[in-house]
Amino acid sequence: MIAYISGALVSAGENYIVIDNHGMGYRIFVSGKFLEHIPAYGTQIKIYTHMYIREDELTLYGFHSEEELSVFRILIGISGVGPKVAMAILTALTIQELQLAVISEDAKTISKANGVGTKGASRIILELKDKLKMEDMMDVAYEQSIVQDTQDLNAARDAILALVNLGYSNSEAALAVKKIGDTSQMDIESILKAALKKLI
């Protein structure tokens, strides 16, 4: 199996890129989010890959990171989710957004992906909760999501810590703070009060 491919970016299509590696061109299918951030043609890049093999198909799927590749492999292990649907999910949502949707059981957000209905999204949530170590993965993801537009990073983080000390899980606490919205002009006490209202 090909773990990754390094080479020059030659071209890109609607859902794929072509990388030249020692004179051999590899067509690799990627997500829409991947295509949004590709560099100029000729740039040397490294892409992590998954080789999908069927009787009449041999396809390479590519990802920016090993974490994204891991999530893709978990997704295609779910009944009814093939590579195209998995890539549609990773096009519609970042890994952090997918994790947030799973932990908050937000089927509507996942169903934004092409080919995913509400029932399918609910099944994906159910299976991902079992297959992903959500508590371990969400801590960093939530905090990144919460504080990315926040000027006072410590206030939001301290509020999450305070909620955890009150007995809430990291995910519950982070989600409550996330639901407040912009916390850049709020102190810890204000964030904590607002978050508690979201938890009631």
N, C-alpha and C positions, 0 to 999 in steps of 0.2 A: 504493500500500500504506500502511496505517496503522502508523506507527512506534510510537506510544504514544497513550494516552488519559488525560486528566486530568479529574477530575470528582468529584462526591459519590457515595459508596457508598450505594446505595439498598437493596439486599437481597442475600441470598446463598442458594444452594441447595446440594445435595449436592456438586456439582462445578463450580459457576459463581458469579459475582457479577454484579450489575447496577450500572453506573455511569451517572449522569445527567450528560450533557455538553450544556449549553445547551438543555435541554428534550428531548434525545434520549437514550433509554435503550439502553445497549449491554450485551448479555448476553455475557460473556466467560468461557470455560471456563478453570479454573485447577486447580492441583494441590492435593492434600490438605494439603500443608505450607503452601501459600499460605493456605488457609482457616483453618489453625490460628492465624494471626497477623493476621487482618484486624481493622481498628479498628472503632469504633462506627459505626452507620449515620449518615449525614450528614457523615462525615469526608471531606475532600478527599484523594484519593489519585491517584497516577500509576502507570499500569501499562503495561509494554512488551508489544506485541502481535505476533502472527503471524496473518495471514489465510490460512485454509486454504480453497482453492477447488476444487470438483469440479462436475460437471455438475448434480448435485442437492443440492449442499451449499455453503454459504458460512458459515464458522465462524471466530470469533475466539478465540484462545488467549492467555492473559495471564500475565505473569511479573513478579516483583519487580525483577529486574535484567536488564541487557543480557547479562550472562554466562550467566544461566539460559536466556534466549531463544536464545542462540547454541548452547548444548548441546542444547536441544530441536530446533533446526533440523538439527544434526548427526545426532541420533537418528533423525529421520524420513527422513533421507537413506539410512538403512540398509535394505537389502532385508528386507521383512517387518515393519518397524516403522512403524506409522502413528501419527497424533497421539494416539489413545487409549492406545496402549501406551507411547508416549513420556511422556505425562502420568502413567501408572501408575508408570513408573520414577522420575519426579521426585517422586511422592508417597511412594514407598517409601524413596527415598534422597535425601540432600542431594547437591549437586554434589561436595562433598569426599568423601563416602562412595562416590559413583559412580567418581570418579577413583581412589580407593584400591582399589576392587574391580577396576578395569580394570588398574591397574599390577601388582596382586598376582594377577591372573588368577583372581579369586574369583567364579566363575559362580554359586555357591550364593547369595551375597548378592544379586546382580542378579535371580536367579530368584524372589526374594521379591515382586517386583512382579507384580500381577495380569496374567495373559495372557502371562507370560514363562516358558518352560520352561528346563530346563538347556541343551538344545541351542541354543535361541534366545539365551540369556545368553552362551554361548560364542561365538556368531557376533557378538554385540554387542561383546564384549571384543576380538575379532580386528579388527573394523572400526574401533572407537574408537581402538585403538592406532595405526592408520594415519591417522585423520582428526583426532585431537586431538594437539596438541603437548604430550604428556604430561609430558615432563621440565620444560618451561617452566611448565606449569600446576600441577604437583604440589608444587613446592618450598614455596610459601606454604600450600597446602592441607594438606600433611602437618604442617607445623609448627603450624598452627592446631589440627589434630586432636590432635596430641601434647601441646601445652602448654595446651590449654583448661582442663584440670583440674589443672594443675601449678603449685605455688607457686613453685618455683625455675625460672623459664623459661630462664635462661641455662645451667643444667646440661644440660638436654636438647638445647638448640641447640648448645652446645659439643661435646657428644658426637657429634652428627650431623656437625659440621665435622671432628672428629677422624677419623671413619670415612671421610669423603670424602677426607681427606688420606692415608688408607691405601689409597686406590684404588677405593673403592666409589662408586657413583653417588649423587646426592642422594636419589633415590627409594629405592634399596636401603637407604641409611643411615637414612632417616627411617622406613621400614617396620620395620626391625629395632628401632628405639627404640620405635616404636608397639606392637610385640608384647610388650614388657616389661610394659606396663600402667602402673600408678601409679609415677611416678618422683619424686614430690614429696619423699620422704624420702631420696633417694639423691644421692650426690655424682657428679661427672663420671666418676671412675674406676670406680665401681660400675656406672653406666649403660653405660659403654663395654664393660666385661667382659661384662655381661649381653647387650648387643646383639651382640657378637662371637659368643656362643654361638648366637644366633638365626641368624647368617649362615653358620655351619659346617654 
